[in-house]
Amino acid sequence: MNRKELLMYFVTTFAVTLVVTAIVTFLYSLIIHGTGTVDWETSFRFAIILGIVLSWTKARESKPKER
């Protein structure tokens, strides 16, 4: 996996995670607290962590094993 593919995988994972986490925090806030606010701090933190970890595991998975 080259750097361009890895970067695209990171960006895609980051974007999907950010949107999903923002929706989940909005719905949680709406249902539990009665206010429709998004917790952007948690959304960005979760998206960055998952983007890095999943990209790293994808890069490690696609490397050929050396003997």
KEVO-660270 format. One line per field, with one value per atom (N, C-alpha, C): x negated, y, z; residue number from 1; residue in three letters. Coordinates in steps of 0.05 Angstrom, whole numbers, always signed. Each point is the difference from the previous one (the first is absolute). Example, Ala and Ser with C-alpha at 12.3 -4.5 7.8 and 13.67 -1.06 7.14 Angstrom:
2
c1	(-264, +18, -18, +7, -16, +15) $
c2	(-114, +24, +24, +21, +24, +22) $
c3	(+156, +0, +0, -14, +1, +14) $
resi	(1, 1, 1, 2, 2, 2) $
resn	(ALA, ALA, ALA, SER, SER, SER) $
END
This chain:
67
c1	(-17, +17, -18, +3, -17, +12, -14, +8, +26, +4, +25, +24, -1, +22, +5, -22, +1, +13, -8, +12, +29, +8, +28, +16, -11, +13, +4, -21, +2, +22, +0, +19, +29, +4, +26, +9, -18, +7, +6, -16, +3, +28, +6, +25, +25, -1, +23, +3, -22, +1, +9, -9, +8, +31, +10, +29, +17, -8, +15, -1, -23, -3, +16, -1, +16, +30, +9, +29, +7, -18, +6, +0, -19, -1, +24, +8, +24, +25, +3, +24, +0, -24, -2, +7, -11, +6, +30, +12, +28, +18, -6, +17, -4, -25, -6, +3, -11, +0, +21, +12, +21, -11, -27, -11, -14, +2, -12, -27, -20, -27, -19, -19, -20, -25, -11, -26, -22, -10, -20, -27, -6, -25, -2, +20, +0, +0, +15, +2, -27, -14, -27, -20, +0, -18, +3, +25, +6, -7, +5, -6, -30, -15, -29, -12, +9, -10, +7, +24, +8, -13, -3, -14, -29, -14, -28, -2, +16, -3, +9, +22, +9, -18, -11, -19, -26, -9, -24, +3, +23, +5, +3, +13, +3, -28, -18, -26, -16, +2, -14, +11, +26, +13, -9, -4, -5, -30, -18, -28, -5, -17, -7, -18, +4, -17, -28, -20, -27, -9, -16, -10, -29) $
c2	(-23, +23, +25, +17, +23, +23, +22, +22, +13, +2, +13, -16, -27, -17, +1, +1, +1, +26, +22, +26, +1, -11, +0, -18, -22, -17, +15, +15, +15, +22, +15, +21, -11, -22, -13, -9, -14, -9, +23, +21, +24, +13, +3, +13, -16, -25, -17, -1, -3, -1, +26, +22, +27, +4, -7, +3, -18, -25, -18, +8, +7, +8, +26, +19, +24, -6, -17, -8, -14, -18, -14, +19, +18, +18, +20, +7, +17, -14, -25, -15, -6, -6, -5, +25, +23, +25, +7, -6, +6, -17, -26, -19, +3, +0, +0, +28, +20, +27, +19, -7, +17, +23, +1, +21, -13, +12, -11, +11, -7, +9, -23, +6, -19, +4, -21, +1, -3, +23, +0, -10, +6, -9, -30, -13, -29, -11, +13, -9, +1, +22, +3, -19, -2, -18, -29, -9, -27, -5, +20, -3, -1, +16, -1, -26, -9, -26, -23, -2, -22, +2, +24, +4, -10, +7, -8, -30, -11, -28, -18, +6, -17, +2, +24, +3, -15, +1, -15, -30, -10, -29, -8, +17, -6, -1, +18, +1, -25, -8, -23, -26, +0, -24, -5, +22, -3, -4, +2, -4, -30, -7, -28, -9, -25, -10, -7, +7, -6, -26, -15, -25, +1) $
c3	(+0, +0, +0, -20, -1, +17, +1, +18, -9, -26, -9, +8, -3, +8, +30, +15, +29, +9, -13, +7, -7, -23, -7, +19, +9, +20, +26, +8, +25, -2, -22, -4, +0, -14, -1, +27, +14, +27, +19, -2, +17, -5, -26, -7, +9, -5, +7, +31, +14, +29, +12, -12, +10, -3, -23, -5, +18, +2, +17, +29, +10, +28, +5, -18, +3, +2, -17, +0, +27, +8, +25, +24, +2, +23, -1, -25, -2, +10, -9, +8, +30, +11, +29, +16, -9, +13, -2, -23, -4, +17, +2, +14, +31, +9, +28, +13, -12, +12, -11, -22, -12, -16, -4, -17, -23, -23, -24, -6, +16, -4, -7, -17, -8, +16, +10, +15, -20, -11, -21, +11, +25, +11, +0, +9, +0, -29, -18, -27, -14, +2, -12, +12, +27, +13, -9, -1, -8, -29, -17, -29, -4, +14, -4, +10, +23, +11, -18, -9, -17, -28, -10, -26, +1, +22, +2, +5, +18, +7, -23, -13, -22, -24, -5, -22, +5, +25, +8, -3, +9, -2, -30, -16, -28, -14, +7, -11, +8, +25, +10, -12, -6, -11, -29, -15, -28, -6, +19, -4, -4, -20, -4, +23, +9, +21, -10, +16, -7, +13, -14, +12, +4) $
resi	(1, 1, 1, 2, 2, 2, 3, 3, 3, 4, 4, 4, 5, 5, 5, 6, 6, 6, 7, 7, 7, 8, 8, 8, 9, 9, 9, 10, 10, 10, 11, 11, 11, 12, 12, 12, 13, 13, 13, 14, 14, 14, 15, 15, 15, 16, 16, 16, 17, 17, 17, 18, 18, 18, 19, 19, 19, 20, 20, 20, 21, 21, 21, 22, 22, 22, 23, 23, 23, 24, 24, 24, 25, 25, 25, 26, 26, 26, 27, 27, 27, 28, 28, 28, 29, 29, 29, 30, 30, 30, 31, 31, 31, 32, 32, 32, 33, 33, 33, 34, 34, 34, 35, 35, 35, 36, 36, 36, 37, 37, 37, 38, 38, 38, 39, 39, 39, 40, 40, 40, 41, 41, 41, 42, 42, 42, 43, 43, 43, 44, 44, 44, 45, 45, 45, 46, 46, 46, 47, 47, 47, 48, 48, 48, 49, 49, 49, 50, 50, 50, 51, 51, 51, 52, 52, 52, 53, 53, 53, 54, 54, 54, 55, 55, 55, 56, 56, 56, 57, 57, 57, 58, 58, 58, 59, 59, 59, 60, 60, 60, 61, 61, 61, 62, 62, 62, 63, 63, 63, 64, 64, 64, 65, 65, 65, 66, 66, 66, 67, 67, 67) $
resn	(MET, MET, MET, ASN, ASN, ASN, ARG, ARG, ARG, LYS, LYS, LYS, GLU, GLU, GLU, LEU, LEU, LEU, LEU, LEU, LEU, MET, MET, MET, TYR, TYR, TYR, PHE, PHE, PHE, VAL, VAL, VAL, THR, THR, THR, THR, THR, THR, PHE, PHE, PHE, ALA, ALA, ALA, VAL, VAL, VAL, THR, THR, THR, LEU, LEU, LEU, VAL, VAL, VAL, VAL, VAL, VAL, THR, THR, THR, ALA, ALA, ALA, ILE, ILE, ILE, VAL, VAL, VAL, THR, THR, THR, PHE, PHE, PHE, LEU, LEU, LEU, TYR, TYR, TYR, SER, SER, SER, LEU, LEU, LEU, ILE, ILE, ILE, ILE, ILE, ILE, HIS, HIS, HIS, GLY, GLY, GLY, THR, THR, THR, GLY, GLY, GLY, THR, THR, THR, VAL, VAL, VAL, ASP, ASP, ASP, TRP, TRP, TRP, GLU, GLU, GLU, THR, THR, THR, SER, SER, SER, PHE, PHE, PHE, ARG, ARG, ARG, PHE, PHE, PHE, ALA, ALA, ALA, ILE, ILE, ILE, ILE, ILE, ILE, LEU, LEU, LEU, GLY, GLY, GLY, ILE, ILE, ILE, VAL, VAL, VAL, LEU, LEU, LEU, SER, SER, SER, TRP, TRP, TRP, THR, THR, THR, LYS, LYS, LYS, ALA, ALA, ALA, ARG, ARG, ARG, GLU, GLU, GLU, SER, SER, SER, LYS, LYS, LYS, PRO, PRO, PRO, LYS, LYS, LYS, GLU, GLU, GLU, ARG, ARG, ARG) $
END
